[in-house]
Amino acid sequence: MATTTQDRARLGFLAGPPVKVSWGSIFAGAVTALGLWVLLYALGLALGLSSINPQDTGSARSSGIFTGIWSLVSPLIALFVGGIVAGRGSGAQTKASGGIHGLVMWGLTTLVGLWLLGNLVSALAGGLFSVGKTAVQATGSAVSAGASQSGDLGQVARGFGLDADDALRPVNERLRAEGKPPVTADQLQAATKDVVQTAVRQGRLDRQILVSSIAQNTALSRADAEDVASRIEAQFNSVQAQAGQAAQTVQTGALQAADATGKAFWGVFGALFLGLISAILGATVGVSKHQRIYAEGAVVTPPPEGGLPPTRREVYP
């Protein structure tokens, strides 16, 4: 029975051998790659650390360079060998389908490796968190004990760099010279308590309210209250400037950390890409000539026009 041109074209498209994924060979290649990776990494650490001379500090730098290079080379070797195992154990395959096995093997190895690395990092982070939690608890206990032994306002004022004795020094010197009783730091703190707490919350100091509060709650004149308020305002502005500079420093550090992280991820991308190429190359190399002949010999060829139905050409290795 004759076939149309469309049927012949369809048969020609389907004549290529289908890719049959062998999960057994993929798992075997992934296990081989992971095991060899650990083995080679341990070898690199042993060689690098053994080369350190306790009497020569420069040997540590050389050892670090060697270990860093080896940590990049060892996964490429491991993935190449794992790709060979995946390609050779996949049965009848062509070079292209063998490369597909290497691709899947690389993906599985990467996922398992990331999972193992994540567990290791979590374990280390858990240990550091426990140490940090203990330190924070101890610090909190010390702060609570200090707060219970001194006034709340004094702690807040000293924490923000406000010095009541310094603010009162010129006025008290003049009052003592005139034979008048000086104003104590506790009196000034009590007079400015609400104003300082409001300034701390809002981030700015209301000078007029501060002057009025000092004049109303102490025996100082309006002019003396203005002088004391000016010194307190100068202290507060200095602290605010230092806080702003510290915030800017933190922001700059965060941006630098983000830039370094971006560069690190470029390195991770490069390492993963090279590993992908190594795995695919190993898988294509692992596909033997007999595998290719058998896979290509099992192709269903389209019949000639008006000829017999398609036949399966058997070729044995």
Secondary structure, 3 states (H helix, E strand, C coil): CCCCHHHHHHHHHCCCCCCCCCHHHHHHHHHHHHHHHHHHHHHHHHHHHHCCCCCCCHHHHHHHHHHHHHHHHHHHHHHHHHHHHHHHCCCCCCHHHHHHHHHHHHHHHHHHHHHHHHHHHHHHHHHHHHHHHHHHHHHHHHHHHHHHCCCHHHHHHHHCCCCHHHHHHHHHHHHHHCCCCCCCHHHHHHHCHHHHHHHHHHCCCCHHHHHHHHHHHCCCCHHHHHHHHHHHHHHHHHHHHHHHHHHHHHHHHHHHHHHHHHHHHHHHHHHHHHHHHHHHHHHHHHCCHHHHHHHHHCCECCCCCCCCCCCECCCCC
